[in-house]
Amino acid sequence: MSQISDRIFERLGPDKEIALEFFAVFSRFECALKCSEYVKGNNQRAEPDWDEYAKHLEKDSELKKEINEAAKYILDKPPQKQIIKSRMVQWDKAHNSESGILLIFKLIGRVRNNLFHGGKYKGQYTINNKRDEELVKTCLTILYICLKDKESSVTKAFESELDLTDRDLAD
């Protein structure tokens, strides 16, 4: 990597390897959703349908239980969102009307947005780097749990051409 990107990663809240893993897994997961029946949009845009996928997972009581157990941290300490107040960027608690797995997916999306839209650099905007890293780790754990549904078209699309084994997903 270049010296510039090395310095950027030094200032990023979560550890470099964890941030890169989250980027890769989240990106592949959204691709898998769009390659399966969990896609929405029109002739102008296609996007993953996390809402319908959450409804699918809610029907699997074992998977739902495991997801909810893994999500305790993100539910207890949900990611905040950036707002403008008095012409300054600040963190604010987000109000969520969703519940269940859909809420968990919304929170994972917010973690992704905060990380990839520049809200998680040590210094002015980051208050607690350990918390930020724990949120990213929690998101990864939840996404990997979702992939345990071996009959799901999402899991099949995610694993397609990657030559993954069950052991790879358990690590």
Summary of the structure (lengths in Angstrom):
residues: 171
radius of gyration: 16.7
end to end distance: 25.6
largest distance: 51.3
contacts: 468
relative contact order: 0.17
helix: 58%
strand: 13%
